[in-house]
Amino acid sequence: MAPPPTSDSNAGLVARQWPGDNAEPLSVSALAALLKRTVEERFGFVRLRGELSGVKRAASGHLYCALKDESAVIDGVMWKGTAARLSFRPEDGLEVIASGKLTTYPGRSKYQIVIESLELAGEGALLALLEKTRARLAAEGLFAPERKRPLPFLPRVIGVVTSPTGAVIRDILHRLADRFPSHVLVWPVLVQGEGAAAQVAAALRGFAAIAPGGPVPRPDVVIVARGGGSIEDLWAFNEEVVVRAIAECPIPVISAVGHETDTTLADFAADRRAPTPTAAAEMAVPVRADLMLTLADLAARQRRAVTRPLELGRERLAARVRLLPRPENLLQPQAQRLDDLAERLRRALSDRAMRGRERLAGVAARLSPALLVRSAAEARRRLEAVRLVPALARRRIETGAERLAALARVMGQLHPEGPLARGYVIVRSRAGRALTSRAAAAGEPGLVLQFADGTLDAVPAGSPAIARTPPRRPARPAPDAGTQEDLFG
């Protein structure tokens, strides 16, 4: 029988199995499985308190983090289904209590905790998370004053997002009925606990998705309401999903969460904050009785405003009528003046007719037959003194005809269409403008060639019109075929 191996024999190159040796070598995977089973059996359920660090959510939905205190750190993992049910958003620096079981990760030779539930370690941690969320959302501008919209003065439809079984909805309906009865749409939701934040956000988006003029009336204002409670009870209204839904809602939103001393992030994002749900109803609608009194007062003032000028005008008219003179007193001087002018006109016409008759008699005395015969004989003598020679008129006409013929010959030589009969061509643009250079013709999309017997359309070589349609190059005709070569080729 061979002796057992000693420390001096460990230097062998090949491991040997000695008879009676029961220390069989384990594989790494087998050792990892033993460690995993031992850790999970020993630490099947643990609760750890520590500070979150390195929080990240993978694309698969799993949440990875580390829990640490002043002297140790342990990795943690939360699977997708558990992470989706978290009631808050894990962030670095939060102190939490994690419940779960310990296990090992053989791929990296490390142990970790599989977190089954994650809670904030006390109200201080909850307030710290609230402040971090508030600062982050405020930096995005969700709480900016310029985002706030005015509430409608008299909404026709009011949407309410709250629990349908609590006292809040009864208080709102009762207050609306007292002040101004309105059409109310209630979207029932959970107001605390798991899933409450998602339901509130879905209700706000649902109200915003209602089309105006559809079978379901679209609210003019939305009230998000809940009764009082602890910070944990009101936590759903501090969730980021609710805050973003309120900020993105196109309908003005009134936040009425908790009592007057309670403040949530929904209050910062809403267009108006009400200290109580009852106060939210008072903000939403005016008092109908006050409006009726105001309308009655305005109607009375309107009537007084209409009748008062009439009364004042009647009084002023009566006072001025008393000061006016009598009509006959006003017309007496004018009637007397009219009579005087009529008499003067009659006398003036008689005098003018008499003077005209006298002038006519004087002129008639000067118009005698002998005077007219003498004037005609004198005019005849002056006419005979003027000699009209026909040769002078013909010479002037012939001179003018020669000048006109010379101008006609020059015009025929200078006419632009004259050379066309000798084989020349006038190149014009499509607009009719004559082109006198190759550069001007190449820049035109189309040309008109004017011959002696008519016109012909042409396109310059390289024109965009030619580039769009591949040209079919015909065979070049013989010089005696009667075709013209490319003018610009």
LINCOR-V457831 format. One record per residue. SS is DSSP state (@ for helix, = for strand, . for the rest). OMEGA is omega as a letter, one per 40 degrees, with the letter a starting at -180 (NA if undefined). NEAR is the number of other ideal C-beta (glycine too) atoms within 8 Angstrom. Layout:
# LINCOR-V457831
ss/omega/near
SS/OMEGA/NEAR
SS/OMEGA/NEAR
This chain:
# LINCOR-V457831
ss/omega/near
./a/3
./i/5
./i/5
./a/7
./i/7
./i/7
@/a/4
@/a/5
@/a/7
@/a/7
@/a/4
./a/7
./a/2
./i/4
./a/5
./i/6
./a/4
./i/8
./i/5
./i/5
./i/8
./i/4
./a/4
./a/5
./i/5
./i/7
./i/6
@/i/7
@/i/7
@/i/8
@/i/9
@/i/11
@/i/9
@/i/9
@/a/9
@/a/11
@/a/8
@/a/8
@/a/12
@/i/11
@/a/6
@/a/7
./a/8
./i/6
./i/7
=/i/9
=/a/7
=/i/10
=/a/9
=/a/11
=/i/10
=/i/14
=/i/11
=/a/7
=/i/11
=/i/7
=/a/8
./i/8
./i/3
./a/5
./i/9
./a/11
=/i/13
=/a/12
=/i/14
=/i/10
=/a/15
=/i/9
./a/9
./a/2
./a/3
./i/5
=/i/8
=/i/12
=/i/12
=/i/14
=/i/12
=/a/14
./a/8
@/a/8
@/i/6
@/a/11
@/a/12
@/a/7
./a/7
./a/10
./i/8
./a/8
./a/7
./i/11
./i/9
./i/7
./i/8
./i/12
=/a/12
=/i/15
=/a/10
=/i/15
=/a/12
=/a/12
=/i/11
=/i/13
=/i/11
=/i/12
=/a/10
@/a/10
@/i/3
@/i/5
./a/6
=/i/7
=/a/9
=/i/12
=/i/15
=/a/12
=/i/13
=/i/8
=/a/8
=/a/10
=/i/8
=/a/11
./i/8
./a/7
@/i/6
@/i/7
@/i/12
@/i/12
@/i/9
@/i/11
@/i/13
@/a/11
@/i/8
@/i/10
@/i/12
@/a/11
@/a/8
@/i/8
@/i/15
@/i/10
@/i/6
./i/6
./a/7
./a/12
./a/9
./a/6
@/a/4
@/i/4
@/a/9
./i/7
./i/6
./i/6
./i/12
./a/8
./a/4
./a/7
./i/12
./a/7
=/a/12
=/i/16
=/a/14
=/i/13
=/a/13
=/i/17
./a/11
./a/7
./a/3
./i/11
@/a/6
@/a/13
@/i/13
@/i/8
@/a/11
@/a/17
@/a/9
@/a/8
@/i/11
@/i/15
@/i/7
@/a/5
@/a/11
./a/10
./a/5
./i/11
=/a/7
=/i/11
=/a/12
=/i/9
=/a/10
=/i/6
./i/12
./a/9
./i/11
./i/10
./a/6
./i/5
./a/7
@/a/12
@/a/12
@/i/8
@/i/10
@/i/16
@/i/13
@/i/9
@/i/11
@/i/16
@/i/11
@/i/9
@/a/16
@/a/10
@/i/6
./a/11
./i/6
./i/5
./a/4
./i/8
./i/2
./a/6
./i/9
./a/12
./i/13
./i/10
=/a/14
=/i/15
=/i/18
=/a/17
=/i/13
=/i/16
./a/9
./i/5
./i/10
./a/5
./i/9
./i/7
./a/7
./a/15
@/a/12
@/a/14
@/i/15
@/a/12
./a/12
@/a/8
@/i/9
@/a/16
@/a/15
@/i/12
@/i/12
@/a/14
@/a/9
@/a/8
./i/12
./i/4
./i/12
=/a/12
=/i/15
=/i/17
=/i/16
=/a/15
=/i/12
./i/11
./a/7
./a/5
./a/5
./i/10
./i/5
./i/11
@/i/13
@/i/14
@/a/10
@/a/11
@/a/14
./i/12
./i/9
=/i/11
=/i/8
./a/13
./a/7
./i/9
@/i/15
@/i/9
@/i/10
@/i/15
@/i/14
@/i/10
@/a/9
@/a/13
./i/12
./i/9
./a/7
@/a/10
@/i/6
@/i/8
@/i/10
@/i/8
@/i/8
@/i/8
@/i/8
@/i/8
@/i/8
@/i/8
@/i/8
@/i/8
@/i/8
@/i/8
@/i/8
@/i/8
@/i/8
@/a/8
@/a/8
@/i/8
@/i/8
@/i/8
@/i/8
@/i/8
@/i/8
@/i/8
@/a/8
@/i/8
@/i/8
@/a/8
@/a/8
@/i/8
@/i/7
@/a/6
@/a/5
./i/5
./i/5
./a/5
@/a/6
@/i/6
@/i/7
@/a/9
@/a/8
@/i/8
@/a/7
@/i/8
@/i/8
@/i/8
@/i/8
@/i/8
@/a/8
@/a/8
@/i/8
@/i/8
@/i/8
@/i/8
@/i/8
@/i/8
@/a/8
@/i/8
@/i/8
@/i/8
@/a/8
@/i/8
@/i/8
@/a/8
@/i/8
@/i/8
@/i/8
@/i/8
@/i/8
@/i/8
@/i/8
@/a/8
@/a/8
@/i/7
@/a/6
@/a/7
./i/7
./i/6
@/a/5
@/i/6
@/a/9
@/i/9
@/i/8
@/a/8
@/a/8
@/i/8
@/i/8
@/i/8
@/i/8
@/i/8
@/i/8
@/i/8
@/i/7
@/i/6
@/a/6
./a/6
./i/4
./a/4
./a/6
@/a/6
@/i/6
@/a/7
@/a/8
@/i/8
@/a/8
@/i/8
@/a/8
@/i/8
@/i/8
@/i/8
@/i/8
@/i/8
@/a/8
@/i/8
@/i/8
@/i/8
@/i/8
@/i/8
@/i/8
@/a/8
@/i/8
@/i/8
@/a/7
@/a/7
./a/7
./a/7
./i/8
@/a/9
@/a/8
@/i/12
@/a/6
@/i/5
./i/5
./a/6
./i/9
=/a/10
=/a/11
=/i/12
=/i/10
./i/9
./i/4
./a/6
./i/6
=/a/7
./a/11
./i/4
./i/6
@/a/6
@/i/6
@/a/9
@/a/13
@/a/9
./a/5
./i/11
./a/7
./a/11
=/i/14
=/a/13
=/a/13
=/i/11
=/i/9
./a/5
./i/3
=/a/5
=/a/7
=/i/7
=/a/8
=/i/9
./i/10
./i/10
./a/8
./i/6
./i/10
@/i/6
@/i/9
@/a/10
@/a/7
@/a/5
./a/6
./a/3
./i/5
./a/4
./i/3
./i/4
./a/3
./a/3
./i/6
./a/4
@/a/4
@/a/4
@/i/6
./i/3
./a/5
./i/4
./i/5
./a/5
./a/10
./i/8
./NA/5
